């Protein structure tokens, strides 16, 4: 084993491999920081180059690009309230509110530091617990995925800081939108209104770009606040006081990493769901949940730790069983097959040096994040010095390119414009947009697994509770559903009892 690790170090620490990682890291930061261009898109664009590289440089390029792009999505979310990736959308409101309070330096330092440390912890779990976590993930059937989606959607109601009813309305609007297009089970078109482009459903990227980026542009244009009221503070040493912050938020840090590792190891889940779920859990467990959405560091630390921890743990089912943990690892499995490195349990025996090489690449990428993240934040802050009449049209151009590139169709731009207007109207009337976005992400998972489970069980509802993991998740979901009612009854009954 020791000789294999030494060989892996030799394969990674070559000038060409390190140069590939550096170039991929810079590329990932640039793509991730541009609203509408996601980490998945960054990886997909680098794939045509990666397939012509040797195995270690190819995998190193994907790892570095993915990690940097997910982190970089926090930068525009913090400074401009325009998340670069869906994962960043979970805590964008808190990040931006802190920026308006003059704490952009503190938030960006936390984003970079906790993303890197979360990635390293995810790597540690990948190295030590891959077989166990992959086995747990394989035990998830359609019943477990249904209840997991229910938990995720339930969490959306906890993300609304004030009016729960408006949060539920936003949630159900998002669920309705997921029914547009072909039914994934029967193949029947639904709610397409005769529009051919709607047969494939509504893609989350134009929705994300519209709800956050375009609505924010409309808000800036219509605002009577003078430009000087925007954050123009200096961003100096972003890591100042970071260890004190870490000691203060150790429970959130550990919980975020735990959620990220577990969710990341579930096939098809990924960093986006890990971030949203972690933010909701953070609010539920917080002593001051009313501060969430108004500029609170707890949710930011927990979510940003979770999304990067999920990146590494998503490789667990991919390596051990050849089952992709997310879209990125699905593409990685394609590279492994092209390189004649079939993923599965035998990979640890046949090509252990490649496995350990991947582990080392993850470590190098997250260390690079601490360095490159610092300089990228210093560079990106100059965007705030650009006059609004120049900056806003540029952001709109990038958003339009991102929406168009999903299917190389203007229909994506139309979807972005529609949801931009919808998001603007909703927020002007205090309807939160986060539950809608989460419903669009999880709605198809919920419906598909519910229908398949009903077919398997022959319509017998008890089968949804029979399996141990499904029963546990069901109990948690039902507890979340009845807790607000029980709490209200208790509050009404307590004065009478007194």
C-alpha positions as a Python dict, from the first residue, in 0.01 Angstrom:
ca = {
    (1, 'X'): (0, 0, 0),
    (2, 'X'): (279, 244, 91),
    (3, 'X'): (450, 192, -243),
    (4, 'X'): (118, 253, -419),
    (5, 'X'): (71, 584, -237),
    (6, 'X'): (427, 690, -329),
    (7, 'X'): (354, 600, -691),
    (8, 'X'): (32, 804, -680),
    (9, 'X'): (220, 1106, -541),
    (10, 'X'): (468, 1074, -826),
    (11, 'X'): (184, 1064, -1081),
    (12, 'X'): (15, 1375, -940),
    (13, 'X'): (315, 1595, -860),
    (14, 'X'): (434, 1629, -1216),
    (15, 'X'): (464, 1972, -1381),
    (16, 'X'): (207, 1890, -1649),
    (17, 'X'): (-51, 1757, -1400),
    (18, 'X'): (-8, 2055, -1165),
    (19, 'X'): (-31, 2293, -1460),
    (20, 'X'): (-355, 2124, -1572),
    (21, 'X'): (-497, 2159, -1220),
    (22, 'X'): (-400, 2526, -1201),
    (23, 'X'): (-553, 2606, -1540),
    (24, 'X'): (-870, 2407, -1459),
    (25, 'X'): (-899, 2583, -1123),
    (26, 'X'): (-882, 2929, -1278),
    (27, 'X'): (-1126, 2824, -1549),
    (28, 'X'): (-1366, 2680, -1288),
    (29, 'X'): (-1356, 3000, -1082),
    (30, 'X'): (-1433, 3215, -1386),
    (31, 'X'): (-1725, 2996, -1502),
    (32, 'X'): (-1865, 2948, -1152),
    (33, 'X'): (-1859, 3321, -1081),
    (34, 'X'): (-2061, 3403, -1393),
    (35, 'X'): (-2436, 3382, -1317),
    (36, 'X'): (-2606, 3119, -1530),
    (37, 'X'): (-2289, 2921, -1603),
    (38, 'X'): (-2285, 2641, -1347),
    (39, 'X'): (-2027, 2393, -1221),
    (40, 'X'): (-2188, 2117, -1429),
    (41, 'X'): (-2158, 2335, -1736),
    (42, 'X'): (-1793, 2408, -1656),
    (43, 'X'): (-1715, 2037, -1627),
    (44, 'X'): (-1909, 1949, -1941),
    (45, 'X'): (-1716, 2209, -2142),
    (46, 'X'): (-1382, 2072, -2021),
    (47, 'X'): (-1474, 1712, -2104),
    (48, 'X'): (-1372, 1723, -2474),
    (49, 'X'): (-1021, 1816, -2360),
    (50, 'X'): (-1009, 1571, -2069),
    (51, 'X'): (-1076, 1264, -2282),
    (52, 'X'): (-752, 1325, -2471),
    (53, 'X'): (-542, 1348, -2153),
    (54, 'X'): (-391, 1065, -1951),
    (55, 'X'): (-612, 932, -1669),
    (56, 'X'): (-461, 1132, -1380),
    (57, 'X'): (-448, 1470, -1561),
    (58, 'X'): (-801, 1413, -1694),
    (59, 'X'): (-946, 1334, -1351),
    (60, 'X'): (-741, 1614, -1191),
    (61, 'X'): (-888, 1865, -1438),
    (62, 'X'): (-1244, 1757, -1355),
    (63, 'X'): (-1184, 1761, -978),
    (64, 'X'): (-1022, 2106, -974),
    (65, 'X'): (-1278, 2259, -1210),
    (66, 'X'): (-1578, 2122, -1018),
    (67, 'X'): (-1454, 2224, -673),
    (68, 'X'): (-1359, 2578, -779),
    (69, 'X'): (-1681, 2639, -973),
    (70, 'X'): (-1901, 2538, -679),
    (71, 'X'): (-1708, 2771, -448),
    (72, 'X'): (-1698, 3057, -700),
    (73, 'X'): (-2077, 3059, -721),
    (74, 'X'): (-2073, 3217, -375),
    (75, 'X'): (-1889, 3529, -493),
    (76, 'X'): (-2161, 3692, -709),
    (77, 'X'): (-2424, 3567, -465),
    (78, 'X'): (-2250, 3753, -183),
    (79, 'X'): (-2162, 4074, -366),
    (80, 'X'): (-2452, 4106, -610),
    (81, 'X'): (-2726, 3872, -480),
    (82, 'X'): (-2691, 3669, -798),
    (83, 'X'): (-2584, 3310, -716),
    (84, 'X'): (-2344, 3155, -962),
    (85, 'X'): (-2464, 2799, -894),
    (86, 'X'): (-2788, 2641, -759),
    (87, 'X'): (-2604, 2538, -440),
    (88, 'X'): (-2517, 2903, -369),
    (89, 'X'): (-2883, 2999, -398),
    (90, 'X'): (-2959, 2838, -62),
    (91, 'X'): (-2783, 3111, 137),
    (92, 'X'): (-2764, 3400, -110),
    (93, 'X'): (-3007, 3618, 85),
    (94, 'X'): (-2806, 3587, 406),
    (95, 'X'): (-2476, 3651, 226),
    (96, 'X'): (-2605, 3958, 46),
    (97, 'X'): (-2770, 4104, 357),
    (98, 'X'): (-2436, 4075, 539),
    (99, 'X'): (-2266, 4246, 244),
    (100, 'X'): (-2510, 4536, 279),
    (101, 'X'): (-2405, 4553, 644),
    (102, 'X'): (-2042, 4596, 537),
    (103, 'X'): (-1940, 4236, 616),
    (104, 'X'): (-1860, 4111, 266),
    (105, 'X'): (-1501, 4040, 372),
    (106, 'X'): (-1618, 3816, 655),
    (107, 'X'): (-1870, 3627, 440),
    (108, 'X'): (-1634, 3565, 148),
    (109, 'X'): (-1363, 3446, 384),
    (110, 'X'): (-1608, 3200, 537),
    (111, 'X'): (-1721, 3084, 192),
    (112, 'X'): (-1368, 3009, 80),
    (113, 'X'): (-1234, 2862, 406),
    (114, 'X'): (-1529, 2639, 492),
    (115, 'X'): (-1566, 2525, 130),
    (116, 'X'): (-1203, 2411, 128),
    (117, 'X'): (-1220, 2246, 470),
    (118, 'X'): (-1551, 2084, 381),
    (119, 'X'): (-1391, 1943, 68),
    (120, 'X'): (-1101, 1802, 271),
    (121, 'X'): (-1338, 1639, 519),
    (122, 'X'): (-1536, 1492, 231),
    (123, 'X'): (-1207, 1356, 98),
    (124, 'X'): (-1125, 1201, 437),
    (125, 'X'): (-1460, 1023, 436),
    (126, 'X'): (-1407, 915, 76),
    (127, 'X'): (-1074, 760, 172),
    (128, 'X'): (-1187, 585, 488),
    (129, 'X'): (-1555, 501, 450),
    (130, 'X'): (-1620, 453, 80),
    (131, 'X'): (-1740, 91, 93),
    (132, 'X'): (-1969, 147, 394),
    (133, 'X'): (-2135, 465, 265),
    (134, 'X'): (-2177, 322, -83),
    (135, 'X'): (-2348, 17, 65),
    (136, 'X'): (-2588, 240, 259),
    (137, 'X'): (-2662, 442, -54),
    (138, 'X'): (-2737, 126, -249),
    (139, 'X'): (-3003, 36, 7),
    (140, 'X'): (-3206, 336, -105),
    (141, 'X'): (-3501, 222, -314),
    (142, 'X'): (-3780, 436, -456),
    (143, 'X'): (-3948, 441, -113),
    (144, 'X'): (-3644, 599, 53),
    (145, 'X'): (-3601, 853, -226),
    (146, 'X'): (-3967, 952, -200),
    (147, 'X'): (-3939, 1025, 171),
    (148, 'X'): (-3604, 1199, 123),
    (149, 'X'): (-3768, 1430, -133),
    (150, 'X'): (-4056, 1488, 111),
    (151, 'X'): (-3805, 1590, 377),
    (152, 'X'): (-3634, 1826, 136),
    (153, 'X'): (-3961, 1990, 34),
    (154, 'X'): (-4073, 2014, 395),
    (155, 'X'): (-3751, 2197, 470),
    (156, 'X'): (-3853, 2461, 217),
    (157, 'X'): (-4117, 2586, 458),
    (158, 'X'): (-3846, 2642, 721),
    (159, 'X'): (-3646, 2858, 478),
    (160, 'X'): (-3914, 3128, 481),
    (161, 'X'): (-3827, 3370, 759),
    (162, 'X'): (-4172, 3522, 805),
    (163, 'X'): (-4496, 3410, 641),
    (164, 'X'): (-4511, 3029, 625),
    (165, 'X'): (-4830, 3035, 417),
    (166, 'X'): (-4660, 3237, 143),
    (167, 'X'): (-4370, 2993, 156),
    (168, 'X'): (-4609, 2701, 103),
    (169, 'X'): (-4775, 2881, -190),
    (170, 'X'): (-4432, 2933, -349),
    (171, 'X'): (-4352, 2566, -289),
    (172, 'X'): (-4668, 2440, -461),
    (173, 'X'): (-4616, 2672, -758),
    (174, 'X'): (-4274, 2511, -800),
    (175, 'X'): (-4422, 2162, -772),
    (176, 'X'): (-4678, 2245, -1039),
    (177, 'X'): (-4404, 2366, -1273),
    (178, 'X'): (-4225, 2029, -1244),
    (179, 'X'): (-4531, 1859, -1395),
    (180, 'X'): (-4487, 2049, -1724),
    (181, 'X'): (-4353, 1828, -2004),
    (182, 'X'): (-4344, 1455, -2065),
    (183, 'X'): (-4449, 1232, -1777),
    (184, 'X'): (-4131, 1039, -1699),
    (185, 'X'): (-4333, 720, -1633),
    (186, 'X'): (-4608, 714, -1896),
    (187, 'X'): (-4452, 944, -2156),
    (188, 'X'): (-4769, 1154, -2181),
    (189, 'X'): (-4726, 1531, -2238),
    (190, 'X'): (-4871, 1752, -1964),
    (191, 'X'): (-4949, 2126, -1949),
    (192, 'X'): (-4741, 2202, -2259),
    (193, 'X'): (-5011, 2422, -2419),
    (194, 'X'): (-4900, 2296, -2757),
    (195, 'X'): (-4549, 2441, -2715),
    (196, 'X'): (-4296, 2188, -2843),
    (197, 'X'): (-4012, 2327, -2629),
    (198, 'X'): (-4209, 2252, -2312),
    (199, 'X'): (-4216, 1878, -2384),
    (200, 'X'): (-3875, 1845, -2218),
    (201, 'X'): (-3994, 2028, -1907),
    (202, 'X'): (-3859, 2347, -1751),
    (203, 'X'): (-3484, 2341, -1687),
    (204, 'X'): (-3366, 2465, -1348),
    (205, 'X'): (-3084, 2689, -1478),
    (206, 'X'): (-3302, 2945, -1664),
    (207, 'X'): (-3535, 2940, -1363),
    (208, 'X'): (-3247, 3003, -1122),
    (209, 'X'): (-3108, 3280, -1342),
    (210, 'X'): (-3446, 3445, -1378),
    (211, 'X'): (-3556, 3422, -1014),
    (212, 'X'): (-3232, 3557, -873),
    (213, 'X'): (-3029, 3736, -1140),
    (214, 'X'): (-3289, 3896, -1365),
    (215, 'X'): (-3523, 3988, -1080),
    (216, 'X'): (-3230, 4153, -902),
    (217, 'X'): (-3145, 4350, -1218),
    (218, 'X'): (-3507, 4466, -1240),
    (219, 'X'): (-3497, 4563, -873),
    (220, 'X'): (-3177, 4762, -922),
    (221, 'X'): (-3317, 4941, -1227),
    (222, 'X'): (-3643, 5030, -1055),
    (223, 'X'): (-3479, 5125, -725),
    (224, 'X'): (-3465, 5488, -617),
    (225, 'X'): (-3166, 5415, -390),
    (226, 'X'): (-2860, 5606, -510),
    (227, 'X'): (-2558, 5395, -616),
    (228, 'X'): (-2359, 5508, -312),
    (229, 'X'): (-2595, 5309, -90),
    (230, 'X'): (-2459, 4987, -241),
    (231, 'X'): (-2171, 4811, -68),
    (232, 'X'): (-1843, 4975, -163),
    (233, 'X'): (-1635, 4875, 137),
    (234, 'X'): (-1280, 4752, 116),
    (235, 'X'): (-1215, 4380, 99),
    (236, 'X'): (-885, 4320, 270),
    (237, 'X'): (-758, 4002, 434),
    (238, 'X'): (-1059, 3773, 406),
    (239, 'X'): (-925, 3515, 653),
    (240, 'X'): (-905, 3761, 942),
    (241, 'X'): (-1072, 3605, 1248),
    (242, 'X'): (-1159, 3289, 1056),
    (243, 'X'): (-1043, 3051, 1331),
    (244, 'X'): (-1249, 3236, 1590),
    (245, 'X'): (-1547, 3203, 1357),
    (246, 'X'): (-1474, 2831, 1319),
    (247, 'X'): (-1459, 2777, 1696),
    (248, 'X'): (-1784, 2971, 1741),
    (249, 'X'): (-1969, 2765, 1480),
    (250, 'X'): (-1824, 2417, 1532),
    (251, 'X'): (-2172, 2251, 1558),
    (252, 'X'): (-2284, 2407, 1229),
    (253, 'X'): (-1954, 2318, 1064),
    (254, 'X'): (-1969, 1953, 1172),
    (255, 'X'): (-2339, 1916, 1093),
    (256, 'X'): (-2293, 2068, 748),
    (257, 'X'): (-2011, 1830, 666),
    (258, 'X'): (-2212, 1534, 790),
    (259, 'X'): (-2513, 1628, 576),
    (260, 'X'): (-2289, 1691, 276),
    (261, 'X'): (-2114, 1357, 308),
    (262, 'X'): (-2436, 1157, 348),
    (263, 'X'): (-2634, 1336, 76),
    (264, 'X'): (-2337, 1337, -161),
    (265, 'X'): (-2305, 959, -131),
    (266, 'X'): (-2665, 912, -244),
    (267, 'X'): (-2680, 846, -619),
    (268, 'X'): (-2822, 1143, -805),
    (269, 'X'): (-2833, 1379, -507),
    (270, 'X'): (-2525, 1601, -528),
    (271, 'X'): (-2401, 1929, -383),
    (272, 'X'): (-2710, 2135, -470),
    (273, 'X'): (-2949, 1926, -261),
    (274, 'X'): (-2688, 1899, 16),
    (275, 'X'): (-2662, 2278, 41),
    (276, 'X'): (-3039, 2338, 46),
    (277, 'X'): (-3105, 2061, 295),
    (278, 'X'): (-2818, 2170, 518),
    (279, 'X'): (-2943, 2529, 524),
    (280, 'X'): (-3290, 2413, 627),
    (281, 'X'): (-3151, 2187, 901),
    (282, 'X'): (-2936, 2475, 1026),
    (283, 'X'): (-3242, 2698, 1058),
    (284, 'X'): (-3442, 2425, 1228),
    (285, 'X'): (-3169, 2359, 1485),
    (286, 'X'): (-3080, 2724, 1542),
    (287, 'X'): (-3162, 2909, 1863),
    (288, 'X'): (-3237, 3218, 1652),
    (289, 'X'): (-3420, 3090, 1340),
    (290, 'X'): (-3586, 3427, 1289),
    (291, 'X'): (-3248, 3574, 1185),
    (292, 'X'): (-3214, 3343, 884),
    (293, 'X'): (-3262, 3530, 559),
    (294, 'X'): (-3177, 3862, 725),
    (295, 'X'): (-2799, 3818, 731),
    (296, 'X'): (-2701, 3527, 957),
    (297, 'X'): (-2371, 3340, 945),
    (298, 'X'): (-2492, 3004, 1080),
    (299, 'X'): (-2672, 2892, 765),
    (300, 'X'): (-2390, 3015, 541),
    (301, 'X'): (-2122, 2814, 724),
    (302, 'X'): (-2333, 2500, 740),
    (303, 'X'): (-2440, 2509, 375),
    (304, 'X'): (-2105, 2605, 224),
    (305, 'X'): (-1941, 2323, 422),
    (306, 'X'): (-2204, 2079, 298),
    (307, 'X'): (-2183, 2148, -75),
    (308, 'X'): (-1808, 2091, -103),
    (309, 'X'): (-1815, 1789, 128),
    (310, 'X'): (-2079, 1642, -106),
    (311, 'X'): (-1848, 1680, -407),
    (312, 'X'): (-1598, 1431, -270),
    (313, 'X'): (-1850, 1186, -124),
    (314, 'X'): (-2033, 1175, -460),
    (315, 'X'): (-1733, 978, -589),
    (316, 'X'): (-1801, 699, -338),
    (317, 'X'): (-2078, 515, -530),
    (318, 'X'): (-1903, 606, -857),
    (319, 'X'): (-1577, 439, -759),
    (320, 'X'): (-1708, 144, -563),
    (321, 'X'): (-2010, 43, -771),
    (322, 'X'): (-1995, 252, -1087),
    (323, 'X'): (-2310, 443, -990),
    (324, 'X'): (-2281, 822, -1034),
    (325, 'X'): (-2336, 1029, -722),
    (326, 'X'): (-2410, 1340, -929),
    (327, 'X'): (-2393, 1470, -1285),
    (328, 'X'): (-2018, 1533, -1263),
    (329, 'X'): (-1934, 1179, -1155),
    (330, 'X'): (-2162, 1049, -1430),
    (331, 'X'): (-1930, 1222, -1677),
    (332, 'X'): (-1627, 1092, -1485),
    (333, 'X'): (-1750, 735, -1522),
    (334, 'X'): (-1754, 794, -1896),
    (335, 'X'): (-1389, 904, -1880),
    (336, 'X'): (-1297, 595, -1676),
    (337, 'X'): (-1452, 366, -1936),
    (338, 'X'): (-1277, 551, -2219),
    (339, 'X'): (-947, 506, -2036),
    (340, 'X'): (-1024, 134, -1985),
    (341, 'X'): (-1050, 187, -1608),
    (342, 'X'): (-1379, 19, -1531),
    (343, 'X'): (-1521, 155, -1202),
    (344, 'X'): (-1626, -93, -937),
    (345, 'X'): (-1486, -286, -641),
    (346, 'X'): (-1210, -435, -858),
    (347, 'X'): (-1077, -85, -933),
    (348, 'X'): (-922, -77, -586),
    (349, 'X'): (-732, -395, -676),
    (350, 'X'): (-659, -344, -1046),
    (351, 'X'): (-573, 28, -1042),
    (352, 'X'): (-509, 138, -681),
    (353, 'X'): (-258, 403, -792),
    (354, 'X'): (-535, 580, -988),
    (355, 'X'): (-766, 575, -685),
    (356, 'X'): (-500, 719, -456),
    (357, 'X'): (-408, 969, -726),
    (358, 'X'): (-766, 1095, -723),
    (359, 'X'): (-750, 1129, -344),
    (360, 'X'): (-434, 1341, -374),
    (361, 'X'): (-590, 1554, -649),
    (362, 'X'): (-882, 1634, -420),
    (363, 'X'): (-641, 1744, -146),
    (364, 'X'): (-440, 1961, -385),
    (365, 'X'): (-756, 2118, -533),
    (366, 'X'): (-891, 2221, -193),
    (367, 'X'): (-556, 2364, -85),
    (368, 'X'): (-542, 2558, -411),
    (369, 'X'): (-889, 2689, -331),
    (370, 'X'): (-758, 2869, -22),
    (371, 'X'): (-497, 3045, -235),
    (372, 'X'): (-679, 3108, -561),
    (373, 'X'): (-1003, 3188, -377),
    (374, 'X'): (-830, 3472, -195),
    (375, 'X'): (-703, 3633, -515),
    (376, 'X'): (-1022, 3570, -712),
    (377, 'X'): (-1225, 3749, -443),
    (378, 'X'): (-981, 4039, -447),
    (379, 'X'): (-1018, 4060, -825),
    (380, 'X'): (-1395, 4015, -838),
    (381, 'X'): (-1462, 4293, -589),
    (382, 'X'): (-1364, 4547, -852),
    (383, 'X'): (-1691, 4467, -1026),
    (384, 'X'): (-1858, 4678, -758),
    (385, 'X'): (-1665, 4978, -883),
    (386, 'X'): (-1815, 4943, -1229),
    (387, 'X'): (-2104, 5189, -1278),
    (388, 'X'): (-2447, 5021, -1264),
    (389, 'X'): (-2533, 5129, -1619),
    (390, 'X'): (-2233, 4921, -1737),
    (391, 'X'): (-2244, 4633, -1488),
    (392, 'X'): (-2613, 4545, -1511),
    (393, 'X'): (-2619, 4505, -1893),
    (394, 'X'): (-2305, 4287, -1872),
    (395, 'X'): (-2468, 4064, -1610),
    (396, 'X'): (-2778, 4043, -1829),
    (397, 'X'): (-2562, 3933, -2123),
    (398, 'X'): (-2399, 3656, -1917),
    (399, 'X'): (-2738, 3544, -1786),
    (400, 'X'): (-2876, 3534, -2140),
    (401, 'X'): (-2578, 3330, -2262),
    (402, 'X'): (-2622, 3087, -1973),
    (403, 'X'): (-2995, 3045, -2037),
    (404, 'X'): (-2942, 3005, -2412),
    (405, 'X'): (-2663, 2748, -2372),
    (406, 'X'): (-2881, 2496, -2187),
    (407, 'X'): (-3041, 2370, -2509),
    (408, 'X'): (-2890, 2615, -2758),
    (409, 'X'): (-3237, 2763, -2792),
    (410, 'X'): (-3396, 3103, -2739),
    (411, 'X'): (-3668, 2927, -2543),
    (412, 'X'): (-3433, 2913, -2243),
    (413, 'X'): (-3404, 3292, -2263),
    (414, 'X'): (-3784, 3322, -2272),
    (415, 'X'): (-3807, 3102, -1960),
    (416, 'X'): (-3547, 3320, -1788),
    (417, 'X'): (-3741, 3637, -1872),
    (418, 'X'): (-4069, 3487, -1747),
    (419, 'X'): (-3922, 3377, -1414),
    (420, 'X'): (-3735, 3704, -1377),
    (421, 'X'): (-4065, 3892, -1395),
    (422, 'X'): (-4233, 3635, -1168),
    (423, 'X'): (-3951, 3655, -913),
    (424, 'X'): (-3965, 4034, -912),
    (425, 'X'): (-4343, 4036, -855),
    (426, 'X'): (-4320, 3770, -584),
    (427, 'X'): (-4049, 3943, -384),
    (428, 'X'): (-4221, 4279, -416),
    (429, 'X'): (-4517, 4111, -243),
    (430, 'X'): (-4301, 3926, 14),
    (431, 'X'): (-4337, 3581, -142),
    (432, 'X'): (-4007, 3391, -100),
    (433, 'X'): (-3861, 3240, -419),
    (434, 'X'): (-3634, 2982, -254),
    (435, 'X'): (-3912, 2725, -188),
    (436, 'X'): (-4015, 2745, -554),
    (437, 'X'): (-3660, 2679, -672),
    (438, 'X'): (-3618, 2385, -431),
    (439, 'X'): (-3952, 2238, -546),
    (440, 'X'): (-3837, 2255, -908),
    (441, 'X'): (-3515, 2073, -814),
    (442, 'X'): (-3688, 1799, -610),
    (443, 'X'): (-4033, 1778, -769),
    (444, 'X'): (-3949, 1527, -1041),
    (445, 'X'): (-3764, 1306, -792),
    (446, 'X'): (-4070, 1311, -567),
    (447, 'X'): (-4320, 1228, -842),
    (448, 'X'): (-4115, 962, -1019),
    (449, 'X'): (-4033, 770, -702),
    (450, 'X'): (-4391, 799, -574),
    (451, 'X'): (-4541, 655, -893),
    (452, 'X'): (-4287, 373, -916),
    (453, 'X'): (-4339, 290, -548),
    (454, 'X'): (-4716, 278, -592),
    (455, 'X'): (-4679, 45, -890),
    (456, 'X'): (-4440, -184, -699),
    (457, 'X'): (-4662, -196, -393),
    (458, 'X'): (-4985, -239, -589),
    (459, 'X'): (-5126, 68, -418),
    (460, 'X'): (-5056, -64, -66),
    (461, 'X'): (-4950, 240, 140),
    (462, 'X'): (-4798, 38, 424),
    (463, 'X'): (-4509, -57, 196),
    (464, 'X'): (-4391, 303, 216),
    (465, 'X'): (-4311, 241, 586),
    (466, 'X'): (-4200, -123, 589),
    (467, 'X'): (-3831, -80, 508),
    (468, 'X'): (-3614, 39, 803),
    (469, 'X'): (-3457, 340, 626),
    (470, 'X'): (-3786, 437, 461),
    (471, 'X'): (-3966, 410, 794),
    (472, 'X'): (-3708, 632, 964),
    (473, 'X'): (-3726, 898, 694),
    (474, 'X'): (-4106, 880, 698),
    (475, 'X'): (-4112, 929, 1075),
    (476, 'X'): (-3889, 1236, 1042),
    (477, 'X'): (-4104, 1383, 764),
    (478, 'X'): (-4428, 1327, 955),
    (479, 'X'): (-4270, 1472, 1269),
    (480, 'X'): (-4180, 1789, 1077),
    (481, 'X'): (-4536, 1808, 942),
    (482, 'X'): (-4714, 1773, 1277),
    (483, 'X'): (-4466, 1966, 1491),
    (484, 'X'): (-4596, 2315, 1401),
    (485, 'X'): (-4953, 2201, 1472),
    (486, 'X'): (-4859, 2045, 1807),
    (487, 'X'): (-4658, 2355, 1897),
    (488, 'X'): (-4955, 2579, 1820),
    (489, 'X'): (-5191, 2362, 2026),
    (490, 'X'): (-4944, 2370, 2315),
    (491, 'X'): (-4915, 2749, 2299),
    (492, 'X'): (-5296, 2784, 2302),
    (493, 'X'): (-5345, 2532, 2583),
    (494, 'X'): (-5064, 2657, 2809),
    (495, 'X'): (-5230, 2985, 2924),
    (496, 'X'): (-5550, 2796, 3001),
    (497, 'X'): (-5358, 2542, 3203),
    (498, 'X'): (-5190, 2823, 3394),
}
